[in-house]
């Protein structure tokens, strides 16, 4: 287990709308833009191999979007190169971080000064959700999947531990970037599950981008 003091003060950031990484979870990425290929190359040269995932945040009057104040750093744990020079990468979530300031420099990708203070729980063991009632939760999820015409391996979902279940769904389901940010910032696993339930129920009532189920 890493300690916060082992994590770098300055990290490259990948502002990808809607992409959510959570501690101890795995996020596959397909990297092909030249600036992010350079970011990956530079990250692999460091001991930490860390890349920060963060949501863009529109700023009035600016052409370039700002950054949300909280993101999640992941360590490159798998990567492979395609014949045409693209990379298939897996990031394993390490810890959330707070963006202290964005650093101007000569890299084609964005970097920020990161604070790891307040996220000690991210660096520990997996969390459990003692108040999770799986029956109603999976029933609600089934309604959502049916409304979205999605399939699922229900046996795997039933057997998954609390953190894997809640975090995988938070990362996978198609919510708006601001909703993904709310899931990221949830202070505990049970709070994240409550937020997830609220978002699913809102979608089933016809909220969001379309009428799903009446």
Steps between C-alpha positions, in 0.01 A plus 500: 500500500628842408497793739396850403858616554612260225271657241643777281415866553471560125308266271388495137123520463268356237180712489260249346127585530294225658795270575503401865784332688463396863755369751582129457295489177623446145438735208585394142608783271562521127770764447569632151530881510867607469495710819366209706739256339775733622336511843501121519862479385606750766295328772660164425842654560410583863503266799135572581364463141209719611246680284222708653149465361294816547178640356522815289315796648375773261613849595302798366707710261772238449538286191689229690299327768617510859534199727278374778663540839507127579626218280637149546855390423564162344814296448564356155483127567449366148573636157539367150580669172308446179667478160397857416654648817198523727501371857251293694556591864358396837516739793462363851355761735741610774348798677287802443675835504417866517619729222704772671592679179558427136865523398600684187789342318638358181316168494222462241274349768369661817657461844396606845633528850309243704415475868428154643387635838163368614503186287682259731214250476569460128842353577368235739310176461177469305186641660180320587145633505326355805169666416479365143182295451588304189151378412337841443825641358532228233129525425536872433807432289307240300231756417768746387672241281168399346412863428837557335492163320823397672615151588688393811664198658265486796680212666821705506316805632341298779834354606706823475613657826345832599775726370542321169125505442440867582817637343472296179144619447597859577773486238305304239153653493435784259450804720577864429850630589365700796335182632826310462668777699246459780573126510873572513469748784281276718688477832423132563376190316152514652468866396608410147241221489231741620601746228495220243150396606380861474639530146343172389163592648515841333573339163212254542263789569592644162772739613821560313532455127183310427182340630610157608215352696169634623 
